[in-house]
C-alpha cells in the first residue's frame, strides 16, 4: 500500500488479481475511485507525491507499471527478473526497484522513464532512500549485506549486515540506516557517513523496522516472538513491547508519538504509546499486511490481505493544526456530530422540520487562508445562510492554504426532518441502478432498473469483461462480487470457461433498502463433465479436537480433524462423506508457514472400502489459505487412490471469490469413486477392442463447489496440471503401460501424463497429471512396427505407441522417415499433453473447417497458446512442418507443462555451436534455444540446426518423448 498525502489518495497493490485499487478519503468518506490493471503479481507500490505518479513492481512479469494519478493512464517499463521492492526519491524524481531474481536494481528516471541497471548483492529484498543525502540502501537477503548506491554517481559500496537482511529504515536527521536481519534476530545500524556498523539484538525473526524522527526511537516488529523491540537511537539500548500474533508491518505517527503494529495472525493492530509503551488493541480485517499513516486526515489505513478490504483507524489525540485547517465552525441551529475539531472533516446535523434555513459560520486557523463553498470564494471567515430541503443537505467547505497547493474539504450533512415523520430524517430509499453496461457483448434482457437478473453469452476468446454499474442515488453504496466499488467505475471480471456470476449489491442511503442485480456470463467452450448422482449427506457439527501433527513433508490431519458420516448414494453404492474442520485446517495451514515448498503438504487419509469417498473442505478456510500459503497442497488419500488439490488452484479460487456472503457456509468437495458394475464391465470390453489390458481399479475423480444457492462442478483447470494417483497391487513396466482417461459416453481411451513408481513390496503407484478431472484407468499394451525394428528411433516409437500417443500408418507400419504435416504434429502434441480437443477454438484460422479430422487438436493448441497461425490468418495444416516450427510448438508445450524455459541472457550461447544459427528466423530463436537447453532438440549434426528442414515422423516421436520426460510426464 502507498499513500499520496497531497491528494489523500492511497493505492493498494492486489497481488492475486493483478491490479491496483485507487481509494480516496474525501468528504464522502473513503471511496474506491478505480481499479487499474497492471502486470503479473504486483508485489510492491510506491508514490511520488510531487509528480502524482504511482509505481508498481510486478514480480512475475518482470516490469514496472507507471500510473498517472490524475488520469489513471499507464505505461510499462521493463525491470530486472522478479522486481520485488520499490522506493522513490521525490527530490531527484528517481525510482529504485530491487530485482530479487537478477541480483540488481533498476533505476527509472521519473521524467523520461529511461532506465539503468545497477548490480546489487544476492536476492535484493528491500530498498530505502535517504532523500537528504541522495543515498539508496538495498538489503540483500541471501548475501547478508547492504548495497549502498550514490544517487548522483551510481557508485556502490557494500556494507555487511546480519543473516537474512529483509527490511530497512532510514533516519534522515541522523543519516543512520537500520537493517532488520530476519535469520540473525538482530538489527544492523549503519552510520550513513562512515559506514561503521553496530549490532542490536531483537526478538525472533524481525521483519519490519520503522523510525520516529521526532524522538529518534526505532521500532522493530519481530514476527515469531510476537513483540516489538524499541531501540533508543542515542545509546542503542532496547526494550520490548508485547503485540498481537505475527507482527509484520509498522506505521509511526510522529506528532502523536504513537506506533501502529499490524498483527497478521491475530487480525488486529497494536497501538504503542511512544512515551510509556502502554498498548491498546484495535480489531481489523483478516491478516493485516500493510499500514500507512496520513497526517492530513489523521488516519491509519490498514490493508487486510485475506478479507480483501481496508480498515481505517481514526487517530485520537491532539491534532496539529495546519495552514489548511478550519479554526472554528458553528451553526445557528442544531449541533455538529461529532463536536468540531480541526482534524475532523465530516459532520452531520439533524434539525426539525420547522428549520428551513440556518446560518453556517466558519473561519480558518491561518488568517491568510481562504474559504470556498461550491466555487464561491470567501476570505478567512464567512457567515453563510443555507436553505434546507427535506432530507439530506450536503455542504462542502474547502479551506485553501495561502500561497500553496494544500487544501482540505470539510463536509456538513444537514438532515431536515419530514413533517409527517419528525423523529426521523429523510434519507433516500432508492437502491436501484440507473445504468448497467458491459465492455463486450450484449446481455439479455435489456437493462431496466426493476429487472434484477441478466445473462450474456461470449466466445471463448473473451477472457475478461468490464462491468460498469451506476446507482440512481449518488448516496447509495455498491458492492460488486463482495468488493466495495464506486458508482460509474468499471469493474474487471475474469471469466472462466462456462458460467461466471457477477453480483452487484446496492444499499440505499437509508441503510435499509437493498437490491441485488446479477449478471451471468456464459463463456463458450466448456464440456459436459460426468457428474454422478449422490444423495446429500448432512454435515454433522464438528467436535472440539482437531488432531494436527507436523512431519517432514508437511502436516498430517488425524481422524479428530474431520466429521465422518456413512451411507449410500442414490444408486445404492456405499459412500462415506468426510467434512474437514475449519479450525483444524487453519491450524494446519499455519504450521506450513515458512516451510519449503516441498514440505507444504497437508495429508488426510480416508479409511474404509466404500466405493464413493467424498471429502468436504470448508470454502472459507480454503480461500484464506490460498493467500497465506499459496504453494500448499491438500493430499487426500484412500485405499486405492489419492488426490492432490493445489490450494491456490486458479479456477477454484475464482469461483470462491464469486460466492460473496455464501462463502461462509460453502464447501469444496473432492470425490473419488471406484467404478463398478455395468459401467466397469463396459470399460473392460472397450479395452479389449482397443487391444489393451486394464490393470487395477477405474477411478472417477470430481471436484465440486457446493453453496446454498448453487453447486458447480469444475472439470477443467486451465493451465494447471493437478496430480492424483491410482494404487495397483502388482509390479508394472512403465514402458508398456500408461494411465488413460475414459470417455463415459463413447468408451474411448486417451493417454494422460502418468508416472509409475514401484515399491519394495511389489505395489505400483501411478501418478496421473492432468489439467482437469474425469474417469481414469491404467492399461497395459505392447506395440511395435515391422519397419522400425532396425531404426535408430525404435525404442522411442515403441514406447509412445504402447502409451497410445503415436499411431502407425497401418497396424504393422510406422513409416519413420515420412515427413510430418503441421496438423499431424499438433495432434501429436495435444495427445502427449493429455489435452481435450476443442473444435470451437479453431474458428479464428481461415483454413480449418469443423469437419477436418484435426480441427479439435488445432483448436486445443490455439486455446493453450501453442500455435497462432500465419499472418494471413491461415494454419496451413497440410504443409510439412519444419524443424524451427516444431521447436516453437514444443517450446510452448514445455512452458505450458511447467518446464523450465528461462533462457534470458543465454540465448546466444545456447545456439552458438550451430553454424547456421543466422538462418533461424527471429520468431524461432528463443524457442530453439529453449528446446536445446532442455535437451529436447539437438542439431541435425553437431554444427547445424537446419531450421528449414522438414521433420520426419521418427524425429517427431523422439522430440515428443524427450519433452514428456523433461517435464516428468512419463518415466
N, C-alpha and C positions, 0 to 999 in steps of 0.2 A: 504494500500500500504506500502511496505517496500523496503529499498534500501540497497544494499551492496556496499559501496564506494570503496572497494578494487577491485571489479570486474566490477564496473559500470553497474551492472545489477539491475533491480528492478522488484518487484513481486507484482502483483495485484490479490487480492482475489475477485473472481466473485461470489457474494452471490446467484445469481439466476441460475447459470449454474454449480455450484458445482465443480469448478476448479480454478486453479491459472495460470495466464498468466505470462510467463517469457519474459522480454524485455531487450535489451542491447543497450547502447548508444556507438557506436563504429565508426570506420572510414567510415562506410556506412550509418551513421545516426542511428536513432532509429529503431531497427528491432525486430520483435516478434520471439523469439527462440523456444518456445514450449508452449503448454497448457497442464497442468498436472492435471489429475483428483484427487480430494481429497474427503473428507467426505461431509455430507449434510450441506448446508448453511454455507460455510466458511465465518466467520464474522470478523476475525482478523488475521493478519500475522505479523511475526517478523523474523529478520535475525540475526544470529551470524556471523559477517564478518570474525572472526578468524578461524572458522571451516567450513565456507561456507555452513551452514545448514539453512534451512528455516522451520519455524514452523507455522502451520496453525490451528487455533481453529475452529472446525466445530460444530456450535451451536446445530444443530438438530440431529447429530449422536453421540454426547457426546464423542468426541475423538479429538486427535490432529494428523494431518498428518505431518510427518517429511520428507522433501525433501532434497536430496543430491544435492547441487548446481552444482556439477561437472558432475554428471551422470544423474540427474533427476529421480533417483530411489527413491521410497517412502517406508516409514514404518508408521504404525499406532500405536499410544499409547492411551490407554483409559484415559479419563479425568473424571471430575465430570459431573453433569447434566447441560447442556446448557453452555459449555465453551464460554465466551463472550469477553474476553480481554486477551492479552498475552504480555509478556515482557521478554527480555533476559538480563542476566548479562554475558557479554563476558569474564570477568575476571575469574569467577568461573565456567563458562560453565553450568549454571543452567537456566532453563526456568520456568517461573511462569505464570500459567493460572488461571484466575478468573472465577469460575463456578457460574453463576448467579442463576441457578436453584437449586443448592445444598448447597449454602452458604459456600463454601470452596475454597481453592486454591490447584491446582495440581502442584507439583514441579517435573520437569523432569531433571534427570541427563543427561547432553548432551553427556557424554562419554558412558554410558551404556543403556540409555533410560529407566532406572528404575524410578519409581515414588513414591512419598509420598504425603499425603494429609494433609493440614493444615486448621483448622477451621478459618473462617472469620466472618464478620457480615452478615446482611441480604442483599441479592442480590448484591454481589460484582460486580461492573460495570466497573472499570478501575484499571489498575495496572501500577506502575512506579518503576524503580530501580535506586538506587544510588550505582554505582559500586565501588566508592571510600570507602564508609563505609560498603558496603555489607548489606544494608538495603532495604527492599522491602515494598512498600506502596500500600494498597488496599483501594479503595473508595467504601464504602458500601451504595448504593443509598437508601435503604429502612430502614436502621437503623441509618442513619445520622452520620456516624463516619468513621474513617480510621483505618484499621488494619495495624500495623507496624510489619513486620516479620524480625527477625535477621537471616540473610542468613547462619550463621555458626551454631547456636544452634537451629534454628527454633522456638525459643520462640517468643511469640507475645505480643503486647501491643495495647490497643485500645485508640484512641485519638478522642474526639468529634469533629465534623465538623458542617457545617450548614445543611440546609434542602436539601436533594437530591444531595449529592456529586456525581459527574459523570465524572470528569476529573481531572488529576493530572499532575504536572510537578515538577521536582527537579532541584535546582541549586546546582550542585556538589561542587562548590567552596565555598559556604556558608553553605551547608547542609540543607537549608530551603526547605520545601515542600509547594507547592501552590495547594490548592484544590478548584476547581470551584463547587459551590453549586447551582444546577440548579433551585431549588424552593426557595432558600433563597436569590437569587440575590446578592450574595457576594462571596468572596474568603476567605478561611481559610488559614492563613500562619502558618505552624507548624515548630518550631525550632527543627532541626534534632537531637540536643544534649539533650535538656531539655524536649522536648515535649510540651513546652508552645505554646499557640496559640494566634493569633491576627485575627481580622475580618476586611476585607476591602470591602466596598460597591462597586458594579459593576453595569453594566446595567442589563437588564431583561433577565432572563434565560441564564446565562453563561454556555457554553457547550464545550469550549476548552480553554486550557491555555498553554503557552509556555514561555521559559526563554531565554534571550540573556545573555549568560555567560560573554561576554566581557563588557557589560555595566551594568549588574545587573538589567536590566529592565524586568518586567513581562508583558505579553500581554494576555488579556482575551477576547475571542470572545463572544459577547452577542447576542444570536440568535434572540430574539424577539425585541430588541431595535436597531438593525442594526448598531452596533458600536463596537469598541474595547476599553476596559479600559486598560490604561497604568499605571502600578504600579512601583514606584521607590522603588527598593529593600532596599535602605538605610533608608528612613524615612516613607515608605508606603504611601506617597502622591500619588494622582491619577490625571489623565487627561483622556479625552475622545476623540477618533478619529472616525469620521463617516466612514462607509464602505458601501458596497452594501447590498442587502437584504438577511437576514438569514445567517450571517457569522457562519461557523461551523467547520472550520479547519484552523490551523496556521502552518507556517514554518518560521524559522528565519535564515537569512544569517548574522552570527555574524560579519564576517570580513568587509562586506559592510554596516553593521548596517541597514539592510532592513528587513521588516517584510511582509510576504505574507499571505493574508487572502482569503480563498475560500468562496465565497458568493453563497449559494446553490440556492436561488430563483432568483437571478439576473444574474446567469450564467456568473460570472466574478470573477476576482481576484483583490483585492485592495492591492496596494503596498504602505507601510507606510515607510517614511524616519524616521529612529530612532532618528535623530538629531532635526529636526524641525517639525516633524509629518505631513509634506506635503504628499499628497497622489496622486496616479495615478491609473487608472483602465485598466485592460487587459481583453478583452473578451476571454472566454474559451468555453468548450462544455456545454452540458445540465446538470445542477445540480452538480457542482463540490463538491466532498465529502471528498477528501483527498489530502494532499500535501506532497511533500518530496523535500529536497534540497540536491544536490550533490556538494560538494566543489571541487571534482575532475574535473567535467565537467562544473562547474559553471552554473548549470541549475536548474530550478524549474520544477518538474514533477507534473501534476495535473490530478487526476483521476475523470472523469466525469460520474456520476452514470447512468444517463438516456440516454446518447448518446453512451455509451459503447466504450469510447475512452479516449485517453490521450492528454493533451495539454502540450507542452514543452516550457518553457519560458527561453530564453537566458538572463542571468543576465548582466545588463550593469554596468559599473563602473570599478574601478581599480582592476586588478587581482593580487592576492597574489601569487607570484611565488613559485614553489615547486622544489624539487630536481629531479623531473621527467619532467621538462618543457624544451622546447626549449628556447634559448636566442635570436637566430637570425635565419632567414630563408629568402633566396634570390634566384633569378633566373637570368640566363644570358639573357633571352628573356621573353617577356610578363609580366603581372602584376598579383599578387595574389589578389583574390577576396574571402573574404574581405581582407583588409590590415592585415599584420601579427600582431598578439597579442598572447602572450604565452598561454592564456586561450582558444583561438580558435583552434580547432583541424581539421577542414575540410575546404579546399580551392579549388577553381577552377581557371584555367588559360586557356586563348584562344590565340592561335598563328596562324600565316598564314601558308599556305601550304608549303611555301619555307623553313620554320624552321623544319628541320628533326632531329635536336639534340639540346639539351640545357643542361646547367650545373646547378645543384641544389646545393646550398651551405647552410649548416646549422651548428649550434653549440649549445651546451647545456647551460642552465642557470648555472648549477653546473658543474664546470670543472671536477669533479670526476665522473660525469655520463657518459654514453656511448650511441652511436647511432648505429642503425642497420637498414638495408634495405633488405628485402627478405632473412633474415637469415645471411647476411654478416655483421659482427660487425666492427664498426669503433671506433675511440676514441671519444673525446668530440666534435670533429668537422669533417666535411667532405666536399669535393667538388666532386660531383658525376655527370658524364656525363650520359645523358639519351637519348636513341634513341626513336624517336617518330613515331608511326604508325598513319595513318589517322584515325581520330575519337578520342575516349577516351583512355587515357593512365593513369593508376592509379598507384601512387607511395606512398606506406605506409612507414613512417619513425617512428621507435619505439625508444623512449627515456627510458633507463633503469637506475633507481636510483642506485647510488653506494652503494654496500653492502646491499641492501634492496630488497624487493619484488615489490615495486611500479614501474609501468611503464605507459607510455602514448603513444598512437599512433596518429600521425598526418597524414592526408591523403591529397595528392595533386592530383587532377584530371586534366590532361592537355589535352585539346581538340585541335587537329591539323586539320585545315580546309581542305576540299576536293578541289582539283584543279578546278573541274567543278562547284563548288558552294562555292566560297571562303568566302561568307558572313556568312555561317552557319557552325558550327562544325558538324561533322558526328556523329550522335547518332543512335543507333540501333533502327529499327522499328519492330523488331521481338517480337510480343506479344504472340506467340504460346507456348503451353505446349509441353514438350518433353515426359512427363510421367504422367499417371493418374492411381492411384492404390486405391483399397479398401481393408479393413481388412477382410471383409466377403462377399461371393457371387461373381458373375461374371456379369459384365454389358454388354449390347449389344448396338451398335455393338462393336467390338474390338476397342481399342483406336487407333486413328490416329490424328496427330496434326491438320489436316484440318477439322475434324469432330467435331461439336460443341455440339450435343445433344446425351445423353445416358440414358438408362433406366436399372433398375435392380429390380428383384423380390426377396424378402426374406421372410422367415417364420415369423409367429407372435412372435416366441420366440426371434427373433433378435430385441432388443430394441434400439440398437445403432450401428453405423458403423464409422470407422475412414477412412477419405479420405485424400490421400496424392497426392498433385499436384506439379510438378516440371516444372519450366519455362526453355525454351531453353536458354534464355539470362539471366545471373545472375543479370543484372542491371534492369530487368523488375520487376514490383511490382505486388502483387496479393491481392485480397480481396475475402474471402470465406463467403458467406451469409452476405456480408456487412462489415465483420471484416477484418482489415489488417492482413495478415498472411504471414509467411515466406515460401519460396520455399523449398520443400522436407520435411516439418514438418507435421506430421499427425494432422488432424483436426477432433475432435469428433463431430458427428452429432447424436442427439437423434431422434429416429424415432417414429412417431405417427402411429396408425393403419390407413392404407390407404396410400396415397401418401405424400412423403416428398421431397421437392425440395432442391437440393444443387446447388448453383450458384457460379461459380468461374470466377471472372472478373480480367483480366490481363491488365496491361498497360505497353507498351514498354518504353525503356529508353527515346525515343524522346517525351514522354508525349502525343503523338497524336494517335499512333496506339494502338488499343484496341481489345480484344477478350473476348467473354463471353462463357464459357462452362457450360452446365447444366447436372446434373445427377438426374433423378427422381427415387427415391427408393420407391417401392411399397411393403408395409408390409402387409402380409396376415392377414385376419380376420375381415375386415370392412364389415358391412352390407350395404344394399342399402336403404338409407333413403328416406322417402317421400319428394318430392320437388315440391310443386305446381307451375304451370306456372303463372307468373305475368309479366305484362308489365313494362318495366323500366320507372321510373319516374325521370325526370331531377332534379338535386339538384339546388335549387334557391339560389342566393347569400344571405348570412346571413345579417340581419340588425345589427346596431351598438349595440343595447341594449342586455343584456344577462339575466336579471331577475333571480338573485340568492339570496335565502333567507335562513338564518340559522334557525334551530329549535332544539328541544330537542333530536330528533332522528337522526339528521344529517343536510342535506341540501335539499331544495326543488327548483327545476327548474320551473320557470313560463313560460308562453307562449312566452315571449320575448327571451327565451333561445333556440328557435328552429324555423326552417322554415317548414311550413306545406303546402303540396300540396294534392289535392284530385283528384280522377279519378276512373277508373275501371280496373280490372285485365283483362287478356286475355280471361278469362272465363266469363267476364261480371259482376263480383261481385264488389260492391262498395269497394273502397280501399283508405285509407289515408296513405300517406308517410310523416314521420316526420324526419327531419335531425337536430340533436342537434348541437349547435355551439361549435366549439373547444374552443373559448375563455371563454364561459360560463362554460364548463366542467372543464377547467383548474382552473378557479376561484373557482369552487365548490370543486374540489379536494384539493385545497389549504386550504379551510376552514375546511376540515376534519383533517388536520394535528394536531396531539397531542390529538385528541379526543379518548374516549374509543371505543373499537371495536363495541360495541352495538350502538354507535352513528356515525358510519361511513357509513351511507346510503345516497345516492343521489336519490331523488324521482322525477319522472316526470309522469304527467298524460296525457293520450291521450283522448280527448273528442270525442263525436260523437258515432254513432251506426254502422259505417262501418263494414262489415263482416271481412275485412282484415285490420289489423293495423300493419304498418311496420315502425320501428323506427331505424334510422341510427345513428351510433356513429362514429365520426372521429377516425380512427385506430391509428393515431399518438398520439392523446391525451390519448387514452386508454392504449397504450403501455407505455407511460411516467408515467401514474398513477399507473400502475402495480408495478413500482419500488418505487414510493414515498409513495403511500397509498395502500399497497398490501392487506389490510384487508377490503377495501372499497367494497361496493355493489351498483350497479345501479339498482334501482327498478322502473320498467316501469308498470304503472297501466292503465287499460282500464275499461270500464263499467262492464264487466263480467269476467275479468281475470287480472292477473299480472304476471310479470316475474322478478326474482331477479338474475341479472348477476354478478357473482363474477369478480371483476376487474382483479384479478390475476389467472384466470382460466387457468391451465397449457396447455391444448390442444389448447386454443385460443392464448395464448401468444407465443407458439411455432410456430404457423402459422404466426403471426405478425412478429416474428423475421426473418422469411424467405423472407419477402416481399422486403427488401432492399430499393432501390430507389422508389419502388411503394408505400411504406408505406404512404408517404405524401398525396397521393390522394385516399387512400383506405378507406373503411368504413366497419364497422361491423353492420349487420342488425339483429334485433330481430323482428320476425314476429309472430303475434297471429291471427289465422284465425278461426272464428266461422264457423263450418262445417254446411252447409245447403243443401237443395235439395235432390237429389237422394242418395248421399253418406250418409246423415243423416238418410234417410229412411232405407237404408241397415243396418246401425248400430242398429237402433231400432229393426229391425227384428231379427238380430243376438242376441240381448239382450233377446228377448222373448224366443228364442230357448235355451238360457243358463239359463233361469229361473230367470232372474234379471230384475229390473226396472230401466230405465235410469232416472236420475234427472238432470235438468239443461242443459246447452249447452255442446256440444262437441267442444273442442278447440285443434287446431293443432299448436304446438309451433315449430319454426325453428330458427336456428342461422346460419348465413352465413357471410363469409368474401368476399367482392367484391372489386377487384382491376382492374387496367387497362387491365392486361393480363390474369387474372384468377378469377374465382368465386369458392368458396369452401363451401359446407355445412358441418357443424360439427354436427354429430349425436350422438357421444359418448364422454363422459367426463372422461373416465378412472375411478379413484377412487373418483372423486369429485361429491358429490350429490348437484345438483342445485335445488333451490326451485322455484316453480311457484304456482299460486292458481287459482281456479275457484270459482266464487261467485254464490251461489244458493239462490233463493228468498224464502226459506222456512226453517223451523227447521228440522234437520236431527239427528237421533240417530246414533252416530258413531259406536255403537256395531253391527249395522245391515246395514252398508254401507261402501263403500271404493271407492277410485279412481282406475281406471284401465287404462291400455294402450291398445289401439285398433290397431290390425294389419290391415292395409289398404287392404291387398290382401285377407287374409282369413277371416277377420272379428272377429277373436278370441280375447278374452279379458283376460288380465293378471293383477293380483294385482300389484300395485305400492305403496310404502310407502306414507301414507297420514294421515294428522292430521286435525280434524274438530273443528272449533271454531264458536259458535253460538252467535250472537249479541243480545242486548236487543230488537232490532227492529224485531227480528224473522228471520234474514238472517243467512246463514251459509257460512263461508269461508273455503274451502277445500284446505289446503296447501299440495302440492304434492312434494315429494323429489325423485329425480331420476338422475342417472349419465348419462343422455342423453336427447334427445328430441324425440318428436313424437306426436301422436294424443291421447288425454286423455279425459276421461269421468268419471262421478260419477254414481255409480249404487247402488241399494238398494236390499238386499236379506235377507232372514231369513232361516237359515238351522239348522236342528237338526237330531239326530240319535236315534233310539229306544234304543240302547244298552248303551247310556251314560246318560240316564235320572236320574239314581241313582249313577252315578260315580263321584268320587271326582274331576275329571278334566272336568266335564260337561260344565261349563261356558267358559273355555278356548278353548275347542274343538269347541263349537258352534260359538264362536267369530271368530276363524280362518276360519271356514267353511263358515261363512257368508261373509268373506272378500276374499273368493276364494283362500285361501292359502293351506288349507288341504282338502283332498277328503276322502270320505268314501270308505270302501271296496266294498260296494254296495250303492244303493240310501238310504237305511234305516239303514245300519250297519257301524259303525266306527272301531270295533274291538280294543278297547282301550288297552287291555292287550296283544295284539300280539306284538312280537318283531319287531324291525325296522332294515332293512338292511342298509348297508353303502350307497348304491345307493339311497335308499328311503330318507334317512336323508339329503344327499347332495342336492337332488332335492327339498326337502322342504326348505332348507336354501336359495337356489338360487331363488326360488319363493318369499320367505319372503324379500329378499333384493331387489327385483324388477330387477334382472339382466337378460340379454338376454342369452338364451342358445347358445352354440358355440361348435358344434361337432368337428370342426377342431382342437381345442385345447386339445382334449382328446387323440390325437395320441401318446404322449410320454408314455402312460400307455399301457402295452402289453396285458392286458386282457379286453380292451374296444374296441368294434367294432362300426363303424359308424352306424350300423343298430340297436344297442341297444337302447331301449327306453330312457335310462338315459344318453346316450353319450353326448348330448348337455349340460345337467346340470353339468356333471363331467368336461367337457371342460371349462365351465364358472367358475367353482370352481378353476380349475387349473390356469386360467388366473387371477383370483382375489387373488391367492396365499392362498386360504383357505385350500387346500389339496396339498399333494406332492406325495402320494403313498408310497409303501413299498420299502425297499432296493433292492428287486429283480425286481423292475420296474412294479409291479402289483398294482392294486387298491383293488381287492377282493370285487367287488360290491355286491355280494350276501351274504357275511358274515354278521352276526348280528353285529351291532355297539355297542361297549362297552361305558360305561359312560365316561371313560377318553378320548376315541377317540372323543366322542361327545363334550367334553369340549374343545379339541384342535380346532375343526372346529368352534365352537361357539365363542371362544376367537378370532379366526381370523376374523370372521364376525363382532364381536364387534369393533375390530380395523379398519376394512375396512369401517364400517359405521361411524367412527369418535368418537366412545365412549371412555371413559376413561379406559385405560388398564395398567396404571402405577402401578406396584407392587414392584418396586425397594426398597429393604430393608424391605418389608412387607410380602414376600412370606411365610416365616416360621410361622409368627404369624397368617396369614390367614388360614393356614392348620393345625395349632396346635391342634385344637379341635378334629381332626379325628385320632382315634387310629390306623387306617390302612394307615396312610399317607405314610409310608415306602413302601407300595405296589403300590403307584402311580409311574409309570415309569418316568424316568428323563425327557423325552421329553414332558411329560404331566404335570409336577409340576407347571410350570409358568402359562400355560393356566388354570389349575384347580384353582390356586389362583386368576387369573383374573376373572373367572366367578363367583367364590364365593364372591369376593369383590363387583362385580356388582349386586349381588343378583339374578343372573340368574339361578345358580345351587346351591343346598344345598346337604347335605348328605342324604343317604337313611334313616339314623337315625341321631340323633344329634351327635353321636360319630363315625360314619362310612360313609366314602365316597363311598366305594365299587367300586373301579375304573374299575374292570374287569367285572362287571355285565352287561348283555345286557340291553339296554334301550327299553322301551315299546313305543307304538305309543302315548299313553297318556302322558308319560313323555316327549317325543319329542315335542308334541304340546305345553305343558306348558313351556318348555325351550324356544321355538321359540317365544311364546307370551311375555315372560319376556324380551327376547332380544330386540324385537321390541319396547317395552315400555321403556327399558333402554336407547335406542338411539333416543327416541321420533319419531319413525316411525309410531306409532299408538297412539291413546289416551290411 
